[in-house]
Amino acid sequence: MREIACLIILATTAPGCATAPAQTQHSAKLGEKYPNSILGDNIGLLTEEDILISHCTAKAEPFSLYELTSHPYWQCFSTKKSDFVCDEQDPDEGGRTAILAIVLKKDGAVHEYLSRRAISLEGCKAHSREWARLTSHQDHVCVSGQFINPSEDEPQKKDRAWIFESYKTAKGCDSYFKGGCSLSHMIEQGCDLAEMTSESHVILNRP
């Protein structure tokens, strides 16, 4: 029935009816428009709003393996090569704590997306449950984060470490900070789109 409905309204932009070639074209155009925000193919999961949220966090600059970054770059991975870990740390005055770690593999490299600091163990477990829900029966996940392990001393080292910002599947999005998946929330918090870099000068209908 879904296939018939999509055929009837093929000329529209009905959700869920996009063809693979259309998704590929969308991915290519988004990558061309924001070359300093997306690393690799975005698998058709990302939207312009996702990219602008990253720009609200920090100015986009060309990615380098030899420099720390403030801009949360997006890249996409297979969920089959992923894991979510709550690495328990020493407790603090608030109780048990853990470092949140999303571990993914791509092109022979291990990518670890880590929380900025130890968070409550219960908070980490809540993120873990959301990860399980959003990645269930999904082939790909796109993750944004700030690069934190430049390889100046080990240029051949492939493994990468990032500060976790957010991730997204076709089911939805989750973020380290509350509201981190919403551009309208970022604007309410003071993001000024007029100050975006040249690659993000777009007109949006603000909510």
N, C-alpha and C positions, 0 to 999 in steps of 0.2 A: 504493500500500500504506500509506504514512504517513497519507494522508487517511482510509482505512478504520479504521486503528488509533485515530486521534483521535476518530472518530465513536463507536467502540465504548466508549471510556473518556471520553466528553465530560464526564461529571459529576466526573471526577477532576481533579487539578492536574498532569497529566502534562506534563513539559517539552516545549516545541515545539508544544503543541496549543492554546495560548491564541488566542482570536479577536481581531480588531481592536477590537471594542467592549470586550472585557475588558481589553485593553491600555490603551485610552483611559481606562477607569474607574480602572485601577490608577494611571496617571499623574496623574489628577486628585486622587485621594486622597492620593498621596504629596506632591503640591504643596501641598495644603491642610494637611497635617500638618507640613510643613517649609517654610513660605513664605519663610523667610529663608536657605534653602540652595540652592534651585533657581530659576534665572532662565529663565522660559519653560517650554515643554512638554518633558518628559524622554523623549518618544518611546517610552515603555515599556521603556527600556533599564536604568534605574536601579532599585536596590533600597534598602530601608531600611538595609541594612548599608553601602552606598556613602555614604549621607548621614551615618551615624554616624561613619564614618571622617573625614569633614570636620569633624564636631564634636570629634573627638579632637584635631584640629590646632589649632583655635581656636573660641572662642564665636561662635555665629551671631548676626548683627545685620542689621537691614534694610539692603539694598544701597543705596548712594548713589553717584552719579556724581561727587560732590564730596569724597569722602573715601577715603583709603587704607584697605585692609582686611587683616585677618589671616586671616579665615575663607575657605577655598577654596570659592567658589560653583561649582555645577555648571550648565552649559548645554550644549545639544545643537545640532549643526550637520549640514548635508549634507556628505558626504565628497566630493561632486563639486566643491565650492568650498573645497578644502583643499590644503595643501602642508606638507611637512616639510623644514626647512632646517638644515644644519649650517654656520653662518656662521664660517668659520675666523678665529681671532684670532692674536695674536703668541704664539709658543711660550713655555712656561715651562721650569723645570728638569726637568719630567717629559716634555717633548716637545710635540708639536703639540696645540693646543687649539681649541675651537669653542664658540660660543653655540648651544644648542639652541633652535630656534624652530618652533613649530607655528602655521601661519598659516591662518585660516579666515575665510570671509565669510558675513555674515548680515544681512538687512534693510538693505543698503546700507552696512554698517560692516565694517571689517577688524579681526579680533581676533588679536593675537599673544600666544601663550603661550611665555614665555622661561625658560630655565634661570636659576637664581639667580646663577650665575657661569659663567665659561668652564670647560668640562669637557674631558676628553681627547677628541681628535678621534675616536679609535677607539670610545670610549664613546658619543659622539653617533651615530656610524654604526651602532652596535649598536641604539640606540633607533630609528634610522631604519628599520632592517630589520624591527624588531618592529612599527613603525607600518604598514609596507607589508603585513605578514602579517595584522595584525588588522583593517585597513580594507579589504583586498581583497574585492571583491564585497559590500561593506556600504554601505547607503544613508546611514546616520547614525553619528555618533560623538558621545559626550558627554565633555566635558572639564571638569576642575576646576582652579581657580586663584585666586590672590589678586589683587585689582584694584590696579594701581599707577600709573595715570595719571589722577588726578582732573582734571576739566575746569573748574576755577574760572576760569581765565583765558580759556578757549575753550569756552564753554557749548554752542556749536553743533557742536563737533567730535564726530564719530561713532566714529572709530577708537578701539580699546581695547587696552590692554596689561595682561598678567596674568603672575604668576609661576606657572609650570607645576607642578602637583602630580601629576595622573594623568589618564588617559582610558580610555574603555571603549566597546567595540562588542559586538555579539552574540557575537563570537568570544572575547572575553576582555578583560583589563585590563592596562595597563602604567603604571608610576609613576616619578617622578624618584628617590624614595628607595626602597631595598630594603624590601619588605614593605608598601609604601604602598597596596596593593590588598586587604589582609587586616585585618579588624577584630580577629581574634584576635592578630595580630602587634602591633597598636597597643595592645591591652590588656596584652600581655606587656611592652611598652615603657613601661607606666605610665599609660595612659589609664584614668581612673576614670569609668565611666558614671554613677555617682551624682552627679557634678558637672556633668552636662549641663544645658543650659538647659531651661526649661520645655517647649519645643517638642520636645525629644528624650527625655523621660522615658518610656522603654519598657523592657520586660523582655525580655532575651535569654537564650537558653541558651548559656552560655559553653562553649567547647570544653574 
